[in-house]
Amino acid sequence: MEWMIMPYRRYAEFSGRSGRQEYWMFFLFNMLVYLVLGGAAAVFFIARAASGDTSTDASVPVVGIVMVGLLVIFALATIIPSLAVQVRRFHDQDKSGWFVLLGLIPYAGGLILFIFMLLEGTRGPNQYGADPRDPYNSDVFR
């Protein structure tokens, strides 16, 4: 659980390095939250549609709207830590954080970022800091 919430503690820290474990555990945590909130909202809206309620009055399920609202708030609150952990992940590979902009390339950009996030980082210290996998590095769990 420590690895899942570490990027939130390093909210807007774009310097330093983040290992694969930190990135993928953060990604897994975000996907679980999206799945739970999105699934809960979908259940309430599907239940309304299945009940045959076609009225246009204010009978929209309040719980579904709250879940969608929480999902939007979580997505907005996660933008900066997501970018920061991606930048630190590129730093771990001794690459510039500007590589994050590859994600703006239509269709191929997401695949390129996915492949880069799978690659192993450089061993030992590099120009962006100490190796996050080094067990003697005291900066890993800041």
C-alpha positions in Angstrom: 0.0 0.0 0.0 3.0 2.3 0.6 3.9 2.3 -3.1 0.3 3.1 -4.1 0.1 6.3 -2.2 3.7 7.5 -2.4 3.0 9.6 -5.5 0.3 11.5 -3.6 2.8 12.4 -0.9 5.2 13.6 -3.6 2.2 15.4 -5.2 3.9 17.9 -7.5 7.5 16.8 -7.2 8.8 16.5 -10.7 12.5 16.0 -9.7 14.1 12.7 -8.6 13.4 9.2 -9.7 10.5 6.7 -9.4 10.9 3.0 -10.0 8.6 0.7 -11.9 7.0 -0.6 -8.7 6.0 2.8 -7.6 4.6 3.7 -11.0 2.6 0.5 -11.6 1.3 0.3 -8.0 0.0 3.9 -8.4 -1.5 3.0 -11.7 -3.2 -0.1 -10.2 -4.6 2.0 -7.3 -6.0 4.6 -9.7 -7.6 1.9 -11.9 -9.2 0.3 -8.8 -10.7 3.6 -7.7 -12.0 4.3 -11.2 -13.4 0.8 -11.4 -15.2 1.1 -8.0 -16.6 4.6 -8.5 -17.4 4.1 -12.1 -18.9 0.7 -11.5 -21.1 2.1 -8.6 -22.3 4.9 -10.8 -23.1 2.6 -13.6 -25.0 0.2 -11.4 -27.3 3.0 -10.2 -27.9 4.3 -13.7 -28.4 0.8 -15.2 -30.8 -0.1 -12.4 -32.9 3.0 -13.2 -32.9 2.1 -16.9 -33.8 -1.5 -16.2 -36.7 -0.5 -14.0 -38.4 1.1 -17.1 -38.4 4.5 -15.6 -38.5 6.8 -18.6 -39.7 9.9 -16.8 -37.8 13.1 -17.3 -38.5 14.4 -13.8 -35.9 14.8 -11.1 -35.8 11.1 -10.3 -32.3 10.6 -11.4 -30.6 8.5 -8.8 -28.8 10.8 -6.5 -26.2 8.2 -5.5 -25.2 7.7 -9.1 -24.7 11.4 -9.6 -22.6 11.6 -6.4 -20.5 8.7 -7.6 -19.9 10.4 -11.0 -19.0 13.6 -9.1 -16.6 11.8 -6.9 -15.1 10.2 -10.0 -14.6 13.6 -11.6 -13.1 15.1 -8.5 -10.7 12.1 -8.1 -9.7 12.3 -11.8 -8.9 16.1 -11.5 -7.0 15.5 -8.2 -4.9 12.8 -9.8 -3.7 14.7 -12.9 -0.7 16.3 -11.3 0.6 13.2 -9.4 0.1 11.1 -12.5 2.2 13.5 -14.6 4.8 13.8 -11.8 5.2 10.0 -11.4 5.6 9.6 -15.1 8.2 12.4 -15.3 10.1 10.7 -12.4 9.8 7.4 -14.2 11.5 8.8 -17.2 14.1 10.3 -14.9 14.7 6.7 -13.6 15.6 5.8 -17.2 17.9 8.8 -17.5 15.6 10.5 -20.0 14.0 14.0 -19.9 10.6 14.4 -18.3 9.5 16.1 -21.5 9.1 12.5 -23.0 5.7 12.6 -21.3 4.5 14.8 -24.2 4.8 11.6 -26.4 1.4 10.8 -25.0 -0.1 13.6 -27.1 0.6 11.7 -30.3 -2.7 10.3 -31.4 -3.1 6.5 -31.2 0.6 5.7 -30.9 1.5 8.0 -28.1 -0.2 5.9 -25.4 1.5 2.7 -26.7 4.9 4.5 -26.7 4.4 5.7 -23.1 3.3 2.2 -22.1 6.4 0.6 -23.5 8.6 3.3 -21.8 6.9 2.7 -18.5 7.7 -1.1 -18.8 11.5 -0.5 -19.4 13.9 -0.9 -16.5 15.6 2.2 -15.1 19.3 2.8 -15.1 21.2 1.1 -12.3 23.0 3.3 -9.8 22.8 7.0 -9.6 22.2 9.1 -12.7 21.9 12.8 -13.4 18.4 12.9 -11.8 19.3 11.3 -8.4 20.0 8.1 -6.6 18.7 4.7 -7.7 15.2 4.1 -6.1 15.9 0.4 -5.9 19.0 0.9 -3.8 18.2 -0.5 -0.3 20.6 1.9 1.3 19.0 5.0 -0.3 17.2 6.9 2.5 15.2 9.0 0.0 13.0 6.1 -1.2 10.2 6.5 1.4 10.1 10.2 2.0 
